[in-house]
Amino acid sequence: MRKFSSLSEFLLRTYLENAPHLIEMERALAHPNSPGGSIKKTLTGWEGSVGALVLGQLFHKKNRPILWVLRDQESAAYAYNDLQLCLGTDQVLYYPGSYRKPYQIEDTANANVLLRTEVLKKLKTSKNPIVVTYTAALLEQVVGEKSMTEQTLKLSVGDKVSLDFINETLFEYHFQRVDFVAEPGTFSVRGGIIDVFSYAHDDPYRIEFFGDEVESIRTFDLQTQWSKDQVNSMEIMGDIDDKSLDIPRVSFLQHWPTHTLLITENQDLIARDLSDLYRQAEQVYTSHLGRGVAQLPPHTLLISGEELIKEWASLDQIDVVGQASDKDPDFVWFTKPQPAFHKKFDLLVADLHQKQEDGLHTVIACATEQQAHRMRDIWAQIDPEATFTAEVMTLSQGFISPELNLVLYTDHQIFERYHKFKLKSHNTKKAAEALNALNKWEIGDYVTHMDHGIGKYAGLQRIEVEDVNPSEIKSTFRPQEEETKFKF
């Protein structure tokens, strides 16, 4: 059985390329930002994961920037995964909110700050990005391009720069100096080596100096502290999402080019959600003032729904509305969601035969190759005449689309298994917890080792083994007062 790295070869080009509805959409969007103004269309009838497949094909053929705005975080995360399957994991970006709860500045998620910074950086360097986001993330304003440049330090191998200069610059970027970097916004200095965890990269950097010359730059693993990749240049970026900084901020949309295609999940509801979130932020701000908590007012950090709608008015748009909308849609799809079979295979067999009689091709998307083999084996025993294709691909929701002549069911819906979305992992939490605890140790503190028992912490020491620089904890243990070292 063949495993596809993306759906573009198997589904997009096979079923979507010549679909009449898609051709109609392509013609309507053929002239972005025409003299007559931006293009505004409404669409209804997208069910399941069909929207991601259609947008993936539009991006594949038109190759223009696409911003897809959904109402909530979960819907956006599932859409992000579906698009990754269509276009590849490196092509699609996810833009989350930085707060775990609206306007709770003290409860900022570092992993989300990294993702937001990655998107802003790609918008500067990538010609045609495709980004998935949601209402609460758009609510937050971001720094402008000038402030981003001011908060970025570029270094290359061979550069002449002093350690003192980098040290001062990192303090200006509000980095914290520690013994070991554990999370974004921290750095450490040992001799001629600087470890720094920039907000612009998934892994921390290790910069080695020979005098005032940058001799080498490498990324390293946060948990093992071992070097990973050697690079010629790097960017150290501060926390441009730091809500405590009183600096000019702009809407996220202002970072997008004018020929961007904006896809929204019902603009009226998004505008209402934005207004509700903004009011919640004002209430939180008022309650914080009552408790004496210093915080910037909402209007300096957030954008209202009315302002955001005005800003995206200049972009080409497709607003995906529900069947009950009072808007007269320009594009009508007759897609239906995957029905529930409640693990009753007789219902599924009858459904497959009906779809075959209707002339539709059925594909069952399986999470693993083992699951695809299992699906074939089950049908070989139940009904060998049932016609379908089992492929290894993970989509969030199945659908029935007469427009595409396609029925796509997911195995997790057939067997009623919970399907969890997957976001980019930065693997910082466990390492951060361990290293933050280590950073609090002081010489002479008592420690317990699983083999040696109770001892005294005697400091940290860096050694070089085969061109890498792991660190060791040095401790002494009684009664012999022997010195013991162990790497981490």
Helices and strands as residue ranges (DSSP letters): H 7-7, I 8-16, H 20-28, E 40-44, H 50-62, E 66-70, H 73-87, E 92-95, G 105-107, H 110-125, E 130-134, H 135-139, E 142-143, H 145-150, E 152-156, H 163-172, E 176-177, E 186-190, E 193-196, E 205-210, E 213-220, E 227-231, E 233-237, E 249-250, G 252-255, E 261-264, H 267-290, H 298-301, H 305-311, G 312-314, E 316-321, E 331-332, E 336-337, H 345-357, E 361-366, H 369-382, E 389-392, E 399-401, G 402-404, E 406-410, H 411-414, H 429-439, E 446-449, E 453-462, E 471-477, E 482-487
